[in-house]
């Protein structure tokens, strides 16, 4: 197997992938629950940053598992989250 800089990290992730995926899913549930409960008074920048982090976590896990549908879904959410962060800071209208 080819040794890369990320190999040790990937091995740790693969060893604990179910737990790491669950953390990512719970982060997403929490962030969207905040928006549902608080509505327009939600801390949108916090929600979008949290959503970006969970999207990166879930994209990485799905990449290691070679789950192409979830790679597409979660990388899409990375881009949606980045747009959300820009909008929260009024950088894009």
Buried (B, 14 or more C-beta within 10 A) or exposed (E): EEEEEEEEEBEEBEEEBEEBBEBBEEBBEEBBEBBEEEEEEBBBEEBBBBBBBBBBBBBBBBBBEEBEEBBEBBBEBBEBBBEBBEBBEEEEE
